[in-house]
Each structure stands twice: as structure tokens, then as C-alpha cells.
Amino acid sequence: NPVVVLMLNLPAPSWRKPSLLTPSMVENLFHEMGHAMHSMLARTTYQHITGTRCSTDLAEVPSVLMEFFASDPRVLSKFAKHYKTGEPLPEKAIRSLCAAKHAFTASETQLQTFYAALDQTYHGKHPLNATTTEILANVQKEYYTLPYVHNTAWQLRFSHLFGYGAKYYSYLLSRAVASWIWQDLFRENPLSRDSGEKYRRGLLAHGGGMPPPEILAKFLKQDISASNLARSLINEIENRRMEVNNISR
């Protein structure tokens, strides 16, 4: 039986009140719980390829998928209540909160594309033909709308560039796959037992026991091509835009 620990920073409780989480903390908790579910529900022959012991491309899919649940009013309404009275958060407040999270989905997607391209450039052909800061300015100009700020070098403090080592694109790829799963299985009903079982048996159970493209192609019943992944991200942006427009009316 697996033993799984969630490691994240949360405010300590006091004698007056329990740990009260901000919306971003709730999203972080759901994200880490996605990793835990991957390990707890895997059913591989060998323990060293179970759960999150798989390709980074696949390892972030369950955690990113859980962020969709953490931003869905139907899910939040199940537990978003006053800690003293039990009074639920008003539906309009929940919908406004979720819409606010999604207001800049297109910009955030572009930013992640820029980060991924920068990571690939830094870990590409060496020796590099310019300083890391000059490369940053050129890549940002090509992939991101906001211009590079002269005389800055934030890449020196962006730990993911060396912690992941040419794998930062996995966040964007995983988001595309997670969005695809959400749209296919959970968008209509995030609490569907049938969809949950399909997800558990079709993806989580395999861990690293199969190549990720095979797992995903079989599970989603389509090729995991660049065009299909891009289409998934575009669909997500459009869906988020409609949500924001609906709440602002």
C-alpha cells in the first residue's frame, strides 16, 4: 500500500481559528492532491514505475487537471462555507472568483509558451551564440507580447530553468492534456462517478508502465499530436473567455 505525503505551505491554525486557505492555497492543495491520487491509484507491476514515477510530460497531468476542479463553481460550492456558521459562499461570489482566475488565460498561456521556448534555447545547441540575457530578450520579443525590460536578468532567479533542465515545456504540454481530459470527461459534470472511473482506470492506473503517448492516445482515443494539443489550449482559452464574459454581464 502506498504512503503518500502532501508537502505544501499552509497557515498554521491558532486557538481561535483553524487553518483558513486563500483561493490560491486551495488550488495548490488540489494540485498536490492530483500527484497523490496518481500514486495512490496506480496499479503497476513494479513499484519503481508507479504513480508519478513516469515521464514529466505525464506526471504533471493529474495535478494540473485537479486545478480545473479547484476553479469550478460546482466543486467549490461543496466546501466553500463559513468556518463558524457553515453558511455557504454565495453562488455569485463563487462564480466571480472563478471568472477572476480565468481573466488572463490567454496571456498566461502565451507566457508559458515563452518560458518553454526560452528553456529549450538555453538547453539547445552549445556554445550559445550570446549571453543568457541577450537570448532572453530575443526569445521574449518573438514569443511574448510584453517587451523585455532593459538591464534586467530575471532568468538568473528562475529556478525551473535548471531544476527541470529542458523539460519546462511539460507544464504547457500537461495543461493541454489536462484541458483535453476536462473538456471530454468532466466539463459537463465534474462529479461524475462514471467519468472518474474512466480516468482512474484509463490513465492513473498505468503510472509509468507504458509510454505516455500510448497511455494518452488510448485514453483520449486520438493521436497526441501538436495540432490536437494546440487545439485543446485554444478551446480552453475560448471557454474561459466565455465564462468571464458571462459573469461580467
C-alpha positions as CSV (number, residue, x, y, z in Angstrom):
1,N,0.0,0.0,0.0
2,P,1.4,3.4,-0.9
3,V,2.3,6.0,1.7
4,V,1.8,9.5,0.2
5,V,2.6,12.8,1.8
6,L,1.4,16.2,0.5
7,M,4.1,18.8,1.1
8,L,3.0,22.5,0.8
9,N,3.0,25.6,2.9
10,L,-0.3,26.4,4.7
11,P,-1.1,28.9,7.5
12,A,-0.8,27.4,11.0
13,P,-4.1,27.1,13.0
14,S,-4.5,29.0,16.2
15,W,-6.6,28.5,19.3
16,R,-9.1,31.0,17.8
17,K,-9.5,29.5,14.3
18,P,-8.4,26.6,12.1
19,S,-6.1,27.0,9.0
20,L,-8.0,29.2,6.6
21,L,-6.8,28.9,3.0
22,T,-6.8,31.6,0.3
23,P,-8.1,30.6,-3.2
24,S,-4.6,30.2,-4.5
25,M,-3.8,27.9,-1.5
26,V,-6.9,25.8,-2.3
27,E,-5.7,25.5,-5.9
28,N,-2.2,24.4,-4.7
29,L,-3.7,21.8,-2.4
30,F,-5.8,20.4,-5.2
31,H,-2.7,20.4,-7.4
32,E,-0.6,18.4,-5.0
33,M,-3.6,16.1,-4.3
34,G,-3.5,15.2,-8.0
35,H,0.0,13.9,-7.6
36,A,-1.1,12.0,-4.5
37,M,-4.0,10.4,-6.4
38,H,-1.6,9.4,-9.2
39,S,0.5,7.4,-6.7
40,M,-2.4,6.0,-4.7
41,L,-4.4,4.8,-7.6
42,A,-1.6,3.4,-9.8
43,R,-1.7,-0.4,-10.3
44,T,1.7,-1.2,-11.9
45,T,3.6,-4.4,-11.7
46,Y,6.8,-2.7,-10.3
47,Q,6.8,0.0,-7.7
48,H,9.6,2.0,-9.3
49,I,7.3,2.9,-12.2
50,T,4.2,3.5,-10.2
51,G,2.3,6.8,-9.9
52,T,4.4,9.9,-10.5
53,R,7.5,7.8,-11.3
54,C,6.9,8.5,-15.0
55,S,7.8,11.0,-17.7
56,T,7.5,14.6,-16.6
57,D,5.2,15.1,-19.6
58,L,2.7,12.8,-17.9
59,A,3.5,13.4,-14.2
60,E,2.0,16.9,-14.2
61,V,-1.2,16.0,-16.0
62,P,-3.2,14.8,-12.9
63,S,-2.1,17.7,-10.8
64,V,-2.9,20.3,-13.5
65,L,-6.3,18.6,-14.1
66,M,-7.1,19.0,-10.4
67,E,-6.7,22.8,-10.8
68,F,-9.7,22.7,-13.1
69,F,-11.7,21.2,-10.3
70,A,-10.4,23.8,-7.9
71,S,-11.7,26.5,-10.2
72,D,-15.2,25.1,-10.9
73,P,-18.1,26.6,-9.0
74,R,-19.9,23.3,-8.7
75,V,-17.0,21.8,-6.9
76,L,-16.2,24.9,-4.7
77,S,-19.8,25.1,-3.6
78,K,-19.4,21.7,-1.9
79,F,-16.9,23.0,0.7
80,A,-16.7,26.8,0.4
81,K,-18.5,27.6,3.7
82,H,-18.0,29.9,6.6
83,Y,-15.9,28.0,9.2
84,K,-18.1,29.1,12.1
85,T,-21.7,29.2,10.8
86,G,-21.4,26.7,7.9
87,E,-23.1,29.3,5.6
88,P,-22.1,28.6,2.0
89,L,-20.3,31.2,0.0
90,P,-22.9,32.9,-2.3
91,E,-23.1,31.4,-5.8
92,K,-22.4,34.8,-7.4
93,A,-19.3,35.3,-5.3
94,I,-18.0,31.8,-6.3
95,R,-18.6,32.5,-9.9
96,S,-16.9,35.8,-9.7
97,L,-13.9,34.3,-8.0
98,C,-13.6,31.6,-10.7
99,A,-14.0,34.1,-13.5
100,A,-11.3,36.3,-12.0
101,K,-8.9,33.4,-12.0
102,H,-9.6,32.9,-15.8
103,A,-9.4,36.6,-16.9
104,F,-5.9,36.3,-18.2
105,T,-5.8,32.7,-19.5
106,A,-4.6,33.7,-23.0
107,S,-1.8,35.9,-21.6
108,E,-0.8,33.1,-19.2
109,T,-0.7,30.6,-22.0
110,Q,1.5,32.9,-24.1
111,L,3.8,33.4,-21.1
112,Q,4.2,29.6,-20.6
113,T,5.0,29.3,-24.3
114,F,7.7,31.9,-23.9
115,Y,9.1,30.2,-20.8
116,A,9.2,26.8,-22.6
117,A,10.9,28.3,-25.7
118,L,13.5,30.0,-23.5
119,D,14.2,26.8,-21.7
120,Q,14.6,24.9,-24.9
121,T,17.0,27.6,-26.3
122,Y,19.2,27.6,-23.2
123,H,19.4,23.8,-23.3
124,G,19.9,23.6,-27.0
125,K,23.0,23.7,-29.1
126,H,26.1,24.9,-27.3
127,P,28.1,27.0,-27.1
128,L,25.4,29.7,-27.0
129,N,25.9,32.5,-29.5
130,A,25.1,35.2,-27.0
131,T,24.7,35.9,-23.3
132,T,21.7,34.4,-21.5
133,T,20.3,37.9,-21.1
134,E,20.6,38.6,-24.8
135,I,19.0,35.3,-25.6
136,L,16.2,36.1,-23.2
137,A,15.5,39.4,-24.9
138,N,15.4,37.8,-28.3
139,V,13.1,34.9,-27.3
140,Q,10.8,37.2,-25.4
141,K,10.5,39.5,-28.5
142,E,9.5,36.5,-30.6
143,Y,7.1,34.7,-28.2
144,Y,5.7,37.3,-25.8
145,T,3.7,40.4,-26.2
146,L,5.2,42.4,-23.4
147,P,8.7,43.7,-24.2
148,Y,11.9,42.8,-22.4
149,V,12.8,45.3,-19.7
150,H,16.3,46.6,-20.3
151,N,19.1,45.9,-17.8
152,T,17.2,43.0,-16.1
153,A,18.1,39.4,-15.8
154,W,15.3,37.6,-14.1
155,Q,16.3,34.3,-15.6
156,L,19.1,34.1,-13.0
157,R,16.5,33.6,-10.3
158,F,14.1,31.4,-12.3
159,S,15.0,28.1,-10.7
160,H,12.9,26.0,-13.0
161,L,15.3,26.7,-15.9
162,F,18.0,24.5,-14.2
163,G,15.8,22.4,-11.9
164,Y,13.9,21.0,-14.9
165,G,16.6,21.1,-17.5
166,A,14.9,21.4,-20.9
167,K,11.7,19.9,-19.5
168,Y,9.8,23.1,-18.6
169,Y,7.6,22.7,-21.7
170,S,6.0,19.8,-19.8
171,Y,3.8,22.3,-17.9
172,L,2.3,23.6,-21.1
173,L,2.0,20.1,-22.6
174,S,0.4,18.8,-19.4
175,R,-2.0,21.7,-19.4
176,A,-3.1,20.9,-22.9
177,V,-3.7,17.3,-22.0
178,A,-5.4,18.2,-18.7
179,S,-7.7,20.6,-20.5
180,W,-8.5,17.9,-23.1
181,I,-9.4,15.5,-20.4
182,W,-11.5,18.1,-18.6
183,Q,-13.4,19.0,-21.7
184,D,-14.0,15.4,-22.7
185,L,-14.9,13.9,-19.3
186,F,-15.6,16.5,-16.6
187,R,-16.8,19.8,-18.0
188,E,-20.4,18.7,-18.1
189,N,-20.3,17.1,-14.7
190,P,-17.1,17.3,-12.6
191,L,-18.6,15.0,-10.0
192,S,-19.5,12.1,-12.5
193,R,-18.6,8.8,-11.0
194,D,-18.5,7.2,-14.4
195,S,-16.0,9.8,-15.7
196,G,-13.9,9.4,-12.6
197,E,-13.7,5.6,-13.1
198,K,-12.7,6.0,-16.7
199,Y,-10.0,8.4,-15.7
200,R,-8.8,6.2,-12.9
201,R,-8.6,3.0,-15.0
202,G,-7.5,4.6,-18.2
203,L,-4.8,6.9,-17.0
204,L,-3.9,6.9,-13.3
205,A,-3.6,3.1,-13.1
206,H,-0.8,2.9,-15.6
207,G,1.8,5.2,-13.8
208,G,5.0,4.9,-15.8
209,G,4.2,1.4,-17.0
210,M,3.6,2.5,-20.6
211,P,4.9,5.3,-22.8
212,P,2.9,8.4,-22.2
213,P,1.8,8.8,-25.8
214,E,0.4,5.3,-25.8
215,I,-1.5,5.9,-22.5
216,L,-3.0,9.2,-23.6
217,A,-3.8,8.1,-27.2
218,K,-5.6,5.0,-25.9
219,F,-7.4,7.0,-23.2
220,L,-8.4,10.0,-25.3
221,K,-9.0,8.0,-28.4
222,Q,-7.0,10.4,-30.6
223,D,-3.4,11.0,-31.6
224,I,-1.4,13.2,-29.2
225,S,-0.2,15.5,-32.0
226,A,1.0,19.1,-31.7
227,S,-2.1,20.3,-33.6
228,N,-4.5,18.5,-31.2
229,L,-2.7,19.8,-28.2
230,A,-2.8,23.3,-29.5
231,R,-6.5,23.0,-30.3
232,S,-7.0,21.9,-26.7
233,L,-5.3,25.0,-25.3
234,I,-7.3,27.3,-27.8
235,N,-10.5,25.7,-26.7
236,E,-9.6,26.3,-23.1
237,I,-8.9,30.0,-23.8
238,E,-12.3,30.3,-25.6
239,N,-14.2,28.6,-22.8
240,R,-12.5,30.8,-20.1
241,R,-13.3,33.9,-22.2
242,M,-17.0,33.0,-22.3
243,E,-17.1,32.4,-18.6
244,V,-15.6,35.8,-17.9
245,N,-18.0,37.5,-20.3
246,N,-21.0,35.7,-18.8
247,I,-20.1,36.8,-15.2
248,S,-19.4,40.4,-16.2
249,R,-22.9,40.9,-17.8
